[in-house]
Amino acid sequence: MIDDERIEIIHQGYGSSGSYVLYWMQAAQRISCNHALEYAIREANRRNLPLVVYFGVCNDFPEAGPRHYRFMLEGLSETLAGLKAMGANPVFKLEPPEKGVVKLAAQAALTVFDKAYTAIQRNWRKQAAASMDCLVVEVEGEVIVPVRTASHKEEYAAATLRPRINRVRDRFLRKLDVSELKNTQKLDWECEDFSDPDAILQRLELKSDSPATVDFYHGGTSRANKRLDEFIEHKLDFFADKRNDPATDYCSGLSPYLHFGQISPLATALRVQHADSPGTEAFLEEFIVRRELAVNFVYFNPAYDSYSCLPTWARLSLEEHASDPREYIYSAEELEHARTHDPYWNAAQSEMLITGKMHGYMRMYWGKKILEWTRSPEQAYQLALHLNNKYELDGRDPNAFAGVAWCFGKHDRPWKERDIFGKIRYMNDNGLKRKFDIEAYIHRVNALRM
């Protein structure tokens, strides 16, 4: 069963005739536990039609570079092979997806979208649906509780969203039953060969100033599941107490796979829930409440990617202290290349440059210091967001936008007033030294360079 709240008709269309059911795969780049794919399979079976699965790869996604594209292409290579094995007709092409899907929809009886939350992907779907004659259905599977079921408005903080989610959480924490595709007719649609992701990457001709690929994370559902297995076996028991410790790193490392839809949030939550671990509830709090607070923010706040998204109290406080003298002011280039006086901040920035990922606690410290070392809060905000999205594999994601905004007061409360920060929560290196073996974190990052 697919919950009704996950399904929305976004375009009625003019008829049901067509040669196949079309699924536009975009947010959920996987086969397993994919609600939109499952809905498309069931509709294809009900109509006795074959299934076409489309994916378009554009070469100009904002702030995405080779590291993001290769990670995605590695996952798509695995997904493409799986779609062929199940009898679907994959049509993966190098083209603007919002245009390519419209061509395929001309012969479709039904088109299925997976739901997205950021503006660019929502606009893609809106533009595409408006150009289609067939029925268009959007299916939501990248959160546990559908965003509009959880709330019909932007929530102030986790404290206001948590009770809304927890009231219905168990109703949505149920295994998705999988159907077998009945009509496996092969259709004559051209599909790119994605078996060599690096070859596809070369053909995309991305901007030369984009960050290079990284070898610390590789994409694909099988790799995501392996990482989840390792987390449950070796880290989950310690997650509640040690998840914030950058020296030991007891985080799951799943965020890049979640960003590209290579692993299911539902399947992940169910695996952890059934693990019978002391870390289970702490993980589900982060994974469901905190993660879906970020989705709520991006979905309901049109200014989610700008300084103006901050609560009024935060902006007023920051602006009152915008002219406060700063002991250090660094240029964008100095920050980007980790050339500051602070070895802990430099280690955090270096971890992101080298691996495409930064420990979550250090990302909070990292953002706070950019505010402290930049001439204005507006400049600091845009620089933090730019660096995060440019280098993090999970950048340009609801969690990325919410994480940067949190450093500037979003989803937080006013604290004791101080210079530069105003009433924004303050963090300093003494806190790192007091809470953690922060020198061990530096050693861990330095080891990554070897």
VENVEN-V406995 format. One record per pair of residues at least 6 apart in sequence whose C-alpha atoms are under 8 Angstrom apart, sorted by the first residue. I is the first residue (numbers start at 1). J is the second residue. D is the distance in Angstrom with one decimal. If there is no record, write none. Layout:
i | j | d
I | J | D
I | J | D
This chain:
i | j | d
1 | 176 | 6.7
1 | 177 | 6.6
2 | 35 | 7.1
2 | 39 | 7.6
2 | 176 | 7.1
3 | 172 | 7.7
5 | 146 | 6.6
5 | 149 | 6.9
6 | 139 | 5.4
6 | 140 | 4.8
6 | 141 | 7.0
6 | 146 | 6.1
7 | 137 | 6.9
7 | 138 | 5.9
7 | 139 | 4.7
7 | 140 | 6.6
8 | 137 | 5.7
8 | 138 | 5.2
8 | 139 | 6.5
9 | 135 | 7.6
9 | 136 | 6.0
9 | 137 | 4.4
9 | 138 | 6.2
10 | 129 | 7.4
10 | 136 | 5.8
10 | 137 | 5.7
10 | 138 | 6.6
11 | 129 | 6.3
11 | 130 | 7.3
11 | 134 | 7.8
11 | 135 | 5.7
11 | 136 | 4.9
11 | 137 | 7.1
12 | 134 | 7.1
12 | 135 | 4.8
12 | 136 | 6.5
13 | 132 | 7.1
13 | 133 | 4.8
13 | 134 | 4.3
13 | 135 | 4.4
13 | 136 | 7.1
14 | 133 | 5.7
14 | 134 | 6.0
14 | 135 | 7.3
15 | 109 | 7.7
15 | 133 | 7.5
15 | 134 | 6.1
15 | 135 | 7.3
16 | 109 | 5.0
16 | 110 | 7.0
16 | 134 | 6.6
16 | 135 | 7.2
17 | 108 | 7.5
17 | 109 | 5.1
18 | 107 | 5.2
18 | 108 | 4.6
18 | 109 | 4.0
18 | 110 | 7.6
19 | 49 | 6.8
19 | 50 | 7.6
19 | 107 | 5.8
19 | 108 | 5.7
19 | 109 | 6.4
20 | 44 | 7.2
20 | 49 | 5.1
20 | 50 | 5.1
20 | 51 | 5.7
20 | 52 | 6.7
20 | 107 | 7.2
20 | 108 | 5.1
20 | 109 | 5.9
20 | 110 | 7.5
21 | 40 | 6.7
21 | 43 | 7.2
21 | 44 | 5.6
21 | 49 | 6.6
21 | 50 | 6.5
21 | 51 | 5.0
21 | 52 | 6.2
21 | 108 | 5.5
21 | 109 | 5.6
21 | 110 | 5.1
21 | 111 | 6.2
21 | 112 | 7.9
22 | 40 | 7.2
22 | 51 | 6.0
22 | 52 | 4.8
22 | 53 | 5.9
22 | 54 | 7.3
22 | 104 | 7.6
22 | 105 | 6.8
22 | 108 | 6.0
22 | 109 | 7.7
22 | 110 | 6.2
22 | 111 | 4.7
22 | 112 | 6.2
23 | 36 | 7.5
23 | 37 | 6.7
23 | 40 | 6.2
23 | 51 | 7.5
23 | 52 | 6.2
23 | 53 | 4.8
23 | 54 | 6.2
23 | 111 | 5.7
23 | 112 | 4.6
23 | 113 | 6.1
24 | 53 | 6.0
24 | 54 | 4.9
24 | 55 | 6.3
24 | 101 | 6.8
24 | 111 | 7.2
24 | 112 | 6.1
24 | 113 | 5.2
24 | 114 | 7.2
25 | 37 | 7.9
25 | 53 | 6.5
25 | 54 | 5.9
25 | 55 | 5.5
25 | 113 | 6.8
25 | 114 | 6.5
26 | 55 | 6.5
26 | 113 | 7.8
26 | 114 | 6.6
27 | 114 | 6.1
27 | 115 | 6.9
27 | 116 | 6.3
27 | 142 | 7.7
27 | 260 | 6.5
27 | 261 | 5.6
28 | 34 | 6.6
28 | 36 | 7.9
28 | 114 | 6.7
28 | 141 | 7.7
28 | 142 | 7.1
28 | 260 | 6.9
28 | 261 | 4.2
28 | 262 | 6.7
28 | 264 | 8.0
29 | 75 | 7.3
29 | 76 | 6.7
29 | 79 | 7.0
29 | 260 | 6.4
29 | 261 | 4.9
29 | 262 | 5.3
30 | 75 | 7.8
30 | 76 | 7.8
30 | 79 | 5.6
30 | 221 | 6.7
30 | 261 | 6.5
30 | 262 | 5.1
30 | 263 | 6.9
31 | 37 | 7.2
31 | 79 | 6.4
31 | 82 | 7.1
31 | 83 | 7.3
32 | 263 | 7.8
32 | 264 | 7.4
33 | 176 | 6.2
33 | 178 | 7.6
33 | 264 | 6.0
33 | 266 | 7.5
33 | 267 | 6.6
34 | 141 | 6.6
34 | 264 | 6.9
35 | 139 | 6.6
35 | 140 | 6.9
35 | 141 | 5.3
35 | 176 | 7.5
36 | 112 | 6.7
36 | 113 | 6.7
36 | 114 | 5.4
36 | 138 | 7.5
36 | 139 | 5.0
36 | 140 | 6.9
36 | 141 | 6.9
38 | 178 | 6.5
38 | 179 | 6.8
39 | 112 | 7.9
39 | 139 | 7.7
40 | 51 | 7.4
40 | 112 | 6.3
41 | 51 | 6.9
41 | 179 | 6.9
41 | 180 | 7.5
41 | 181 | 5.9
42 | 179 | 6.8
42 | 181 | 7.7
44 | 50 | 6.1
44 | 51 | 6.2
44 | 181 | 7.6
44 | 183 | 7.6
45 | 181 | 6.5
45 | 182 | 5.9
45 | 183 | 6.9
48 | 182 | 7.4
48 | 183 | 6.2
49 | 183 | 5.8
50 | 88 | 6.9
50 | 89 | 7.7
50 | 182 | 7.9
50 | 183 | 5.0
50 | 184 | 5.8
50 | 185 | 5.8
50 | 186 | 7.8
51 | 88 | 5.2
51 | 89 | 6.0
51 | 183 | 7.7
51 | 184 | 7.6
52 | 88 | 6.0
52 | 89 | 4.6
52 | 90 | 5.7
52 | 91 | 7.0
53 | 88 | 7.0
53 | 89 | 6.0
53 | 90 | 4.7
53 | 91 | 6.0
53 | 92 | 8.0
54 | 90 | 6.0
54 | 91 | 4.7
54 | 92 | 5.7
54 | 93 | 8.0
54 | 101 | 6.8
55 | 90 | 7.9
55 | 91 | 6.4
55 | 92 | 4.7
55 | 93 | 6.4
55 | 97 | 6.7
56 | 92 | 5.9
56 | 93 | 5.0
56 | 94 | 5.7
56 | 95 | 5.4
56 | 96 | 6.0
56 | 97 | 4.2
56 | 98 | 7.9
56 | 100 | 6.7
56 | 101 | 7.8
57 | 92 | 7.8
57 | 93 | 6.2
57 | 94 | 4.7
57 | 95 | 5.5
57 | 96 | 6.4
57 | 97 | 6.4
58 | 94 | 6.0
58 | 95 | 5.1
58 | 96 | 4.8
58 | 97 | 6.7
58 | 204 | 8.0
59 | 94 | 7.9
59 | 95 | 7.8
59 | 204 | 5.6
59 | 205 | 7.4
59 | 206 | 6.3
60 | 206 | 7.5
63 | 386 | 7.8
63 | 389 | 6.3
63 | 390 | 5.4
63 | 396 | 7.7
64 | 210 | 7.7
64 | 389 | 7.6
64 | 390 | 6.4
65 | 206 | 6.8
65 | 207 | 7.4
65 | 210 | 5.0
65 | 211 | 6.0
65 | 212 | 7.4
65 | 390 | 7.2
66 | 201 | 7.2
66 | 206 | 7.0
66 | 210 | 6.7
66 | 211 | 6.5
66 | 212 | 5.7
66 | 213 | 5.4
67 | 211 | 6.7
67 | 212 | 5.8
67 | 213 | 3.8
67 | 214 | 5.9
67 | 356 | 7.6
67 | 393 | 7.1
68 | 213 | 7.6
68 | 393 | 5.7
69 | 201 | 7.0
70 | 197 | 6.3
70 | 198 | 6.8
70 | 201 | 6.5
70 | 213 | 7.0
70 | 219 | 7.8
71 | 217 | 7.6
71 | 218 | 5.6
71 | 219 | 4.5
71 | 220 | 7.7
71 | 393 | 8.0
72 | 219 | 6.1
72 | 220 | 7.7
72 | 260 | 6.5
73 | 194 | 7.3
73 | 197 | 5.3
73 | 200 | 7.9
73 | 201 | 7.9
73 | 219 | 7.5
74 | 197 | 5.7
74 | 218 | 7.0
74 | 219 | 5.0
74 | 220 | 5.8
75 | 219 | 4.8
75 | 220 | 3.6
75 | 221 | 6.5
75 | 262 | 6.6
76 | 194 | 7.1
76 | 220 | 7.2
77 | 194 | 5.0
77 | 195 | 5.3
77 | 196 | 7.5
77 | 197 | 7.0
77 | 220 | 8.0
78 | 195 | 8.0
78 | 220 | 6.3
78 | 221 | 7.5
79 | 220 | 7.8
79 | 221 | 7.9
80 | 90 | 6.6
80 | 92 | 7.9
80 | 194 | 7.4
83 | 89 | 7.2
83 | 90 | 6.4
84 | 90 | 6.8
86 | 180 | 7.7
86 | 181 | 6.9
86 | 184 | 8.0
87 | 181 | 6.9
87 | 183 | 7.7
87 | 184 | 4.6
87 | 185 | 7.5
87 | 186 | 7.8
88 | 181 | 7.6
88 | 184 | 6.2
88 | 186 | 7.7
89 | 186 | 6.4
89 | 187 | 6.7
89 | 189 | 7.8
90 | 191 | 6.7
91 | 189 | 6.6
91 | 190 | 6.3
91 | 191 | 4.6
91 | 192 | 7.4
92 | 191 | 5.1
92 | 192 | 5.6
93 | 191 | 6.2
93 | 192 | 5.6
94 | 192 | 7.7
94 | 204 | 7.8
97 | 124 | 7.8
98 | 124 | 5.2
98 | 125 | 6.8
98 | 127 | 7.0
98 | 128 | 5.4
99 | 128 | 6.8
101 | 128 | 7.2
102 | 128 | 6.0
102 | 129 | 7.9
102 | 131 | 6.6
102 | 132 | 6.3
105 | 111 | 6.5
105 | 132 | 6.4
105 | 133 | 7.7
105 | 134 | 7.1
106 | 132 | 6.9
106 | 133 | 7.0
106 | 134 | 7.6
108 | 134 | 6.7
109 | 134 | 6.0
109 | 135 | 7.2
110 | 134 | 5.6
110 | 135 | 5.1
110 | 136 | 6.1
110 | 137 | 7.8
111 | 134 | 6.9
111 | 135 | 6.3
111 | 136 | 4.8
111 | 137 | 6.4
112 | 136 | 5.8
112 | 137 | 4.9
112 | 138 | 5.7
112 | 139 | 7.2
113 | 125 | 7.6
113 | 136 | 7.4
113 | 137 | 6.2
113 | 138 | 4.6
113 | 139 | 6.3
114 | 138 | 5.5
114 | 139 | 5.0
114 | 140 | 5.9
114 | 141 | 7.3
115 | 122 | 8.0
115 | 138 | 5.8
115 | 139 | 5.7
115 | 140 | 4.9
115 | 141 | 7.3
115 | 142 | 7.7
116 | 122 | 5.9
116 | 140 | 8.0
117 | 295 | 6.8
117 | 298 | 6.4
117 | 299 | 5.3
117 | 398 | 7.6
118 | 298 | 6.3
118 | 299 | 6.7
118 | 397 | 7.5
118 | 398 | 7.2
119 | 302 | 7.7
129 | 136 | 6.6
140 | 146 | 6.6
141 | 264 | 7.8
141 | 265 | 7.8
141 | 266 | 7.8
142 | 261 | 7.3
142 | 264 | 6.8
142 | 265 | 6.0
142 | 266 | 7.8
143 | 265 | 6.1
143 | 266 | 7.2
143 | 288 | 7.6
143 | 292 | 6.8
144 | 169 | 7.3
144 | 172 | 6.2
144 | 173 | 6.8
144 | 265 | 6.6
144 | 266 | 5.8
144 | 288 | 6.7
145 | 165 | 6.8
145 | 168 | 7.5
145 | 169 | 6.4
145 | 172 | 6.2
147 | 292 | 7.6
147 | 295 | 7.2
147 | 296 | 6.3
147 | 299 | 8.0
150 | 161 | 7.4
150 | 164 | 5.8
150 | 165 | 5.5
151 | 161 | 7.5
151 | 164 | 7.2
151 | 296 | 7.8
153 | 296 | 7.8
153 | 300 | 6.2
154 | 296 | 6.0
154 | 297 | 5.8
154 | 299 | 8.0
154 | 300 | 5.2
154 | 301 | 6.7
155 | 161 | 6.1
155 | 293 | 7.5
155 | 296 | 7.0
155 | 297 | 7.2
156 | 411 | 5.9
157 | 293 | 7.4
157 | 410 | 8.0
157 | 411 | 4.4
157 | 412 | 6.7
158 | 289 | 6.7
158 | 290 | 6.5
158 | 293 | 6.4
158 | 411 | 7.0
161 | 289 | 7.2
161 | 293 | 6.8
162 | 289 | 5.8
165 | 289 | 7.0
173 | 266 | 6.7
173 | 269 | 7.7
173 | 270 | 6.8
174 | 266 | 7.8
174 | 270 | 7.6
175 | 266 | 7.6
175 | 267 | 7.3
175 | 270 | 7.6
194 | 200 | 6.9
210 | 390 | 7.7
211 | 390 | 7.3
211 | 391 | 6.7
214 | 354 | 6.8
214 | 355 | 5.9
214 | 356 | 6.7
215 | 355 | 7.1
216 | 355 | 5.4
216 | 356 | 7.8
217 | 355 | 7.1
217 | 356 | 7.7
219 | 257 | 6.9
219 | 262 | 7.7
220 | 257 | 7.4
220 | 262 | 5.9
221 | 257 | 7.6
221 | 262 | 4.9
221 | 263 | 5.7
224 | 254 | 6.7
224 | 257 | 6.1
224 | 262 | 7.0
224 | 263 | 6.3
225 | 263 | 7.3
227 | 252 | 7.4
227 | 253 | 7.3
227 | 254 | 7.2
228 | 252 | 6.8
228 | 254 | 7.3
228 | 268 | 7.6
231 | 250 | 7.9
231 | 251 | 7.7
231 | 252 | 5.6
232 | 272 | 6.9
232 | 275 | 7.2
235 | 250 | 5.4
235 | 251 | 7.4
235 | 252 | 7.7
236 | 250 | 7.6
236 | 277 | 6.8
236 | 278 | 7.7
236 | 279 | 5.3
236 | 280 | 7.0
236 | 283 | 7.9
237 | 277 | 5.5
237 | 278 | 5.5
237 | 279 | 4.9
237 | 280 | 7.8
238 | 250 | 7.0
238 | 278 | 7.7
238 | 279 | 6.2
239 | 250 | 5.9
239 | 251 | 7.0
239 | 279 | 5.2
239 | 282 | 7.2
239 | 283 | 7.0
240 | 278 | 7.6
240 | 279 | 5.1
240 | 282 | 5.4
240 | 283 | 7.2
242 | 248 | 7.5
242 | 249 | 7.6
242 | 250 | 6.1
243 | 249 | 6.7
243 | 250 | 5.1
243 | 251 | 5.5
244 | 250 | 7.9
244 | 360 | 7.1
244 | 361 | 5.4
245 | 361 | 7.2
245 | 436 | 6.2
246 | 359 | 6.0
246 | 360 | 7.9
246 | 361 | 6.8
246 | 362 | 6.9
246 | 436 | 7.6
246 | 438 | 7.4
246 | 441 | 5.9
247 | 436 | 7.0
247 | 437 | 6.2
247 | 438 | 6.2
247 | 439 | 7.8
247 | 440 | 5.4
247 | 441 | 4.2
247 | 444 | 7.3
248 | 441 | 7.7
249 | 359 | 7.3
251 | 359 | 7.9
255 | 394 | 6.0
256 | 393 | 5.4
256 | 394 | 4.6
257 | 263 | 5.8
258 | 264 | 7.1
258 | 265 | 7.1
259 | 394 | 5.5
259 | 397 | 6.5
269 | 284 | 6.8
269 | 287 | 7.6
272 | 280 | 6.1
272 | 283 | 7.9
272 | 284 | 7.9
273 | 280 | 6.0
273 | 281 | 7.8
273 | 284 | 7.8
291 | 399 | 6.4
294 | 398 | 5.2
294 | 399 | 5.3
294 | 401 | 7.6
294 | 402 | 5.3
295 | 398 | 5.4
295 | 399 | 7.3
297 | 304 | 6.9
297 | 398 | 7.6
297 | 402 | 7.1
298 | 304 | 5.5
298 | 398 | 5.8
298 | 401 | 7.6
298 | 402 | 7.7
301 | 309 | 7.1
303 | 309 | 5.1
304 | 401 | 6.6
304 | 402 | 7.8
305 | 385 | 7.9
305 | 401 | 6.2
306 | 381 | 7.6
306 | 382 | 7.1
307 | 378 | 6.0
307 | 381 | 6.2
307 | 382 | 7.3
307 | 405 | 7.9
308 | 315 | 7.9
309 | 405 | 7.8
310 | 405 | 6.8
310 | 408 | 7.3
310 | 409 | 6.7
310 | 410 | 5.6
311 | 409 | 7.2
311 | 410 | 6.3
313 | 414 | 7.6
314 | 408 | 7.1
314 | 409 | 5.6
314 | 410 | 7.7
314 | 414 | 7.5
314 | 423 | 7.0
314 | 424 | 6.6
317 | 421 | 7.7
317 | 422 | 5.1
317 | 423 | 6.0
317 | 424 | 7.7
318 | 377 | 6.6
318 | 420 | 7.0
318 | 421 | 6.1
318 | 422 | 5.5
318 | 423 | 7.6
318 | 424 | 7.6
319 | 377 | 7.4
320 | 422 | 7.3
321 | 419 | 6.4
321 | 420 | 5.0
321 | 421 | 6.9
321 | 422 | 6.0
322 | 375 | 7.6
322 | 376 | 5.7
322 | 377 | 6.6
322 | 420 | 6.3
323 | 376 | 7.7
323 | 420 | 7.8
324 | 419 | 6.4
324 | 420 | 5.6
325 | 420 | 7.7
326 | 372 | 7.0
326 | 373 | 6.6
326 | 375 | 7.9
326 | 420 | 7.5
327 | 373 | 7.8
328 | 372 | 7.9
328 | 373 | 5.4
329 | 373 | 4.5
329 | 374 | 5.4
329 | 375 | 6.7
330 | 340 | 7.4
330 | 373 | 6.0
330 | 374 | 6.3
331 | 374 | 7.7
332 | 383 | 7.2
334 | 340 | 6.9
335 | 349 | 8.0
336 | 349 | 7.4
336 | 387 | 7.0
337 | 349 | 7.7
337 | 350 | 7.7
338 | 345 | 7.6
338 | 346 | 4.7
338 | 347 | 7.6
338 | 349 | 5.8
338 | 350 | 6.4
339 | 346 | 6.7
340 | 346 | 6.5
343 | 442 | 7.6
344 | 429 | 7.5
344 | 438 | 7.5
344 | 442 | 6.7
345 | 362 | 7.8
345 | 365 | 7.5
345 | 366 | 5.9
345 | 369 | 7.8
347 | 441 | 7.8
347 | 442 | 5.8
347 | 445 | 6.2
347 | 446 | 7.7
348 | 358 | 6.3
348 | 359 | 7.5
348 | 362 | 6.1
348 | 363 | 7.2
348 | 366 | 6.9
348 | 445 | 7.9
349 | 358 | 7.6
349 | 366 | 7.6
350 | 445 | 7.3
351 | 357 | 6.6
351 | 358 | 5.8
351 | 445 | 5.9
351 | 448 | 7.8
352 | 358 | 5.0
352 | 391 | 6.3
352 | 392 | 6.3
353 | 391 | 6.1
354 | 448 | 7.3
354 | 449 | 7.4
356 | 391 | 5.6
356 | 392 | 4.6
356 | 393 | 5.2
357 | 391 | 7.7
357 | 392 | 5.2
357 | 393 | 6.4
357 | 394 | 7.6
358 | 392 | 7.5
364 | 403 | 7.5
364 | 404 | 7.8
364 | 407 | 6.1
365 | 427 | 6.2
365 | 428 | 7.3
367 | 384 | 6.2
367 | 404 | 6.5
367 | 407 | 5.7
368 | 407 | 5.6
368 | 408 | 7.4
368 | 426 | 7.1
368 | 427 | 6.7
369 | 427 | 8.0
370 | 380 | 5.8
370 | 383 | 8.0
370 | 384 | 6.8
371 | 377 | 5.9
371 | 380 | 5.1
371 | 381 | 7.2
371 | 408 | 7.9
371 | 421 | 7.7
372 | 420 | 6.5
372 | 421 | 7.3
374 | 380 | 5.5
381 | 404 | 7.5
381 | 405 | 7.7
381 | 408 | 7.6
384 | 404 | 6.8
385 | 400 | 7.9
385 | 401 | 7.2
385 | 404 | 6.3
388 | 395 | 5.9
388 | 400 | 7.3
389 | 395 | 4.1
389 | 396 | 5.2
389 | 400 | 7.4
394 | 400 | 7.0
395 | 401 | 8.0
402 | 410 | 7.5
406 | 412 | 6.8
407 | 424 | 8.0
407 | 425 | 7.7
408 | 424 | 6.4
408 | 425 | 8.0
409 | 424 | 5.5
409 | 425 | 7.1
413 | 424 | 7.8
413 | 425 | 8.0
414 | 423 | 5.0
414 | 424 | 6.0
414 | 425 | 7.2
415 | 423 | 4.8
415 | 424 | 6.0
415 | 425 | 5.7
416 | 422 | 7.8
416 | 423 | 5.6
416 | 424 | 7.9
416 | 425 | 7.8
417 | 423 | 4.4
417 | 424 | 7.5
432 | 438 | 6.2
